[in-house]
Amino acid sequence: MKTPRDILLKRHQTVAPKLDAIRHEIVESTRRPSPLGWPIILWRELIWPSRRIWTGLAAVWVLILAANISLREHSPAIVKSGPSSEIMMSLKDQQKILAELLNDHSVPRGADRQKIFSPKPRTEGVENLTV
C-alpha cells in the first residue's frame, strides 16, 4: 500500500526538472555582477534592515534644518563694528577711577616698579677661556 507522500511525490516528479531549471536561473542571476549591483547590495545590507533607524535620523535632520531656516529668517542681521567713542571714553574714565581706588598711597610710587634686569653678553667670558 502506498502512502499519501509517495502518491504526491510520484505526481510531482514530472515538475522537478522545471523547478530545478528555475532554481538554477535564479542562482545564476544573483552571481552575475550587474552594473547596478553594488547599490542594490548596499541597500539590502545597510539600509533595509535598519530602515526605522534611518527614517528616525532623516526626521531629526529635517527638524534641525527646519529650525535652522526658521531661526535664520527671524534673527536680525548682526553688524560687527567697533565700540563707539563714547563707550571708549567711559571705559577709560572707569579705569582711571578704579586705578585711583586700588592705588595704595602708603607706598611710594617708585617702589612699586622693579628694575628691569638686562643680562650682560656672555661672550666676554668665552673669549678669555679660548685665548
Backbone hydrogen bonds in HBPLUS format (Angstrom, degrees):
<---DONOR---> <-ACCEPTOR-->    atom                        ^
c    i                          cat <-CA-CA->   ^        H-A-AA   ^      H-
h    n   atom  resd res      DA  || num        DHA   H-A  angle D-A-AA Bond
n    s   type  num  typ     dist DA aas  dist angle  dist       angle   num
A0007-ILE N   A0003-THR O   3.16 MM   4  6.50 157.5  2.21 152.6 159.0     1
A0008-LEU N   A0004-PRO O   3.01 MM   4  6.22 163.0  2.04 149.4 153.2     2
A0009-LEU N   A0005-ARG O   2.93 MM   4  6.12 162.8  1.96 153.7 158.6     3
A0010-LYS N   A0006-ASP O   3.01 MM   4  6.11 158.0  2.06 146.1 151.6     4
A0011-ARG N   A0007-ILE O   3.11 MM   4  6.26 150.5  2.20 142.9 150.8     5
A0012-HIS N   A0008-LEU O   3.07 MM   4  6.26 148.2  2.17 146.3 154.2     6
A0015-VAL N   A0012-HIS O   3.13 MM   3  5.36 142.1  2.28 103.4 113.7     7
A0018-LYS N   A0015-VAL O   3.09 MM   3  5.41 119.4  2.48 107.2 121.8     8
A0019-LEU N   A0015-VAL O   3.05 MM   4  6.36 158.8  2.10 156.9 163.7     9
A0020-ASP N   A0016-ALA O   2.90 MM   4  6.12 154.9  1.97 152.4 159.7    10
A0021-ALA N   A0017-PRO O   2.98 MM   4  6.19 150.8  2.06 143.7 150.8    11
A0022-ILE N   A0018-LYS O   3.04 MM   4  6.34 157.0  2.09 148.1 153.9    12
A0023-ARG N   A0019-LEU O   2.92 MM   4  6.12 161.1  1.95 149.2 154.6    13
A0024-HIS N   A0020-ASP O   2.88 MM   4  6.03 156.1  1.94 145.4 152.0    14
A0025-GLU N   A0021-ALA O   2.97 MM   4  6.17 153.8  2.04 144.6 151.3    15
A0026-ILE N   A0022-ILE O   3.06 MM   4  6.33 158.1  2.11 150.8 155.9    16
A0027-VAL N   A0023-ARG O   3.05 MM   4  6.26 161.9  2.08 150.1 155.0    17
A0028-GLU N   A0024-HIS O   3.03 MM   4  6.18 159.8  2.07 147.4 152.9    18
A0029-SER N   A0025-GLU O   2.98 MM   4  6.18 150.2  2.07 144.2 152.4    19
A0030-THR N   A0026-ILE O   3.15 MM   4  6.40 144.6  2.28 144.2 152.5    20
A0031-ARG N   A0027-VAL O   3.20 MM   4  6.43 137.9  2.39 139.8 150.8    21
A0032-ARG N   A0028-GLU O   3.12 MM   4  6.27 140.9  2.28 146.5 154.8    22
A0037-GLY N   A0034-SER O   3.03 MM   3  4.89 157.3  2.08 114.0 112.7    23
A0041-ILE N   A0037-GLY O   2.90 MM   4  6.14 158.7  1.95 153.9 160.7    24
A0042-LEU N   A0038-TRP O   2.85 MM   4  5.91 159.2  1.89 145.2 151.4    25
A0043-TRP N   A0039-PRO O   2.86 MM   4  6.01 154.6  1.92 141.4 148.5    26
A0044-ARG N   A0040-ILE O   2.89 MM   4  6.15 164.2  1.92 150.9 154.7    27
A0045-GLU N   A0041-ILE O   2.82 MM   4  5.91 159.2  1.86 153.6 159.3    28
A0046-LEU N   A0042-LEU O   2.90 MM   4  5.61 163.2  1.93 144.3 149.9    29
A0048-TRP N   A0043-TRP O   2.90 MM   5  5.95 173.7  1.90 174.3 172.3    30
A0054-TRP N   A0050-SER O   3.14 MM   4  6.49 165.5  2.16 155.3 159.2    31
A0055-THR N   A0051-ARG O   2.93 MM   4  6.00 151.1  2.01 140.2 148.3    32
A0056-GLY N   A0052-ARG O   2.96 MM   4  6.16 154.6  2.02 142.7 149.4    33
A0057-LEU N   A0053-ILE O   2.90 MM   4  6.22 159.1  1.95 152.9 158.4    34
A0058-ALA N   A0054-TRP O   2.93 MM   4  6.10 157.6  1.98 145.4 151.7    35
A0059-ALA N   A0055-THR O   2.93 MM   4  6.16 155.0  2.00 146.8 153.6    36
A0060-VAL N   A0056-GLY O   2.98 MM   4  6.25 155.9  2.04 148.6 154.9    37
A0061-TRP N   A0057-LEU O   3.00 MM   4  6.26 162.1  2.03 150.9 155.4    38
A0062-VAL N   A0058-ALA O   2.96 MM   4  6.20 150.4  2.05 146.1 154.4    39
A0063-LEU N   A0059-ALA O   2.99 MM   4  6.25 155.4  2.05 147.3 153.6    40
A0064-ILE N   A0060-VAL O   2.90 MM   4  6.20 158.1  1.95 151.9 158.1    41
A0065-LEU N   A0061-TRP O   2.91 MM   4  6.04 161.6  1.95 146.3 151.4    42
A0066-ALA N   A0062-VAL O   2.91 MM   4  6.08 157.6  1.96 146.5 152.8    43
A0067-ALA N   A0063-LEU O   2.92 MM   4  6.11 160.2  1.96 149.4 154.7    44
A0068-ASN N   A0064-ILE O   2.92 MM   4  6.08 157.5  1.97 148.2 154.7    45
A0069-ILE N   A0065-LEU O   2.98 MM   4  6.19 162.0  2.02 150.1 154.4    46
A0070-SER N   A0066-ALA O   2.93 MM   4  6.10 161.0  1.97 148.4 154.0    47
A0071-LEU N   A0067-ALA O   2.92 MM   4  6.03 155.6  1.98 148.1 154.4    48
A0072-ARG N   A0068-ASN O   2.99 MM   4  6.06 148.8  2.09 143.0 151.6    49
A0073-GLU N   A0069-ILE O   3.18 MM   4  6.34 151.4  2.26 146.3 152.1    50
A0075-SER N   A0071-LEU O   3.17 MM   4  6.09 136.5  2.37 143.4 152.1    51
A0088-MET N   A0084-SER O   3.12 MM   4  6.46 158.5  2.17 148.0 154.2    52
A0089-MET N   A0085-SER O   2.94 MM   4  6.12 157.8  1.99 147.9 153.4    53
A0090-SER N   A0086-GLU O   3.03 MM   4  6.26 160.4  2.07 148.0 153.0    54
A0091-LEU N   A0087-ILE O   2.95 MM   4  6.17 154.4  2.02 148.8 156.0    55
A0092-LYS N   A0088-MET O   3.01 MM   4  6.27 156.5  2.07 148.0 153.8    56
A0093-ASP N   A0089-MET O   3.00 MM   4  6.25 156.9  2.05 148.2 154.6    57
A0094-GLN N   A0090-SER O   2.96 MM   4  6.17 157.0  2.01 145.7 151.9    58
A0095-GLN N   A0091-LEU O   2.91 MM   4  6.16 150.7  2.00 146.0 154.2    59
A0096-LYS N   A0092-LYS O   2.99 MM   4  6.25 154.9  2.05 147.7 153.9    60
A0097-ILE N   A0093-ASP O   3.01 MM   4  6.29 162.9  2.04 151.8 156.0    61
A0098-LEU N   A0094-GLN O   2.92 MM   4  6.06 160.2  1.95 147.1 152.8    62
A0099-ALA N   A0095-GLN O   2.90 MM   4  6.05 155.3  1.96 146.0 152.7    63
A0100-GLU N   A0096-LYS O   2.98 MM   4  6.22 152.6  2.06 147.1 154.4    64
A0101-LEU N   A0097-ILE O   2.97 MM   4  6.21 152.7  2.04 147.4 155.0    65
A0102-LEU N   A0098-LEU O   2.96 MM   4  6.11 155.6  2.02 149.3 155.5    66
A0103-ASN N   A0099-ALA O   3.02 MM   4  5.85 125.5  2.33 136.4 148.4    67
A0111-ALA N   A0108-PRO O   3.25 MM   3  5.60 138.8  2.43 104.2 114.5    68
A0112-ASP N   A0109-ARG O   3.36 MM   3  5.64 145.3  2.49 103.5 112.0    69
A0127-GLU N   A0123-THR O   3.05 MM   4  6.19 155.8  2.11 151.1 156.1    70
A0128-ASN N   A0124-GLU O   3.41 MM   4  6.62 152.6  2.49 140.1 146.2    71
A0130-THR N   A0126-VAL O   3.18 MM   4  6.43 148.4  2.28 148.7 156.6    72
A0131-VAL N   A0127-GLU O   3.25 MM   4  6.23 135.1  2.47 145.5 153.9    73
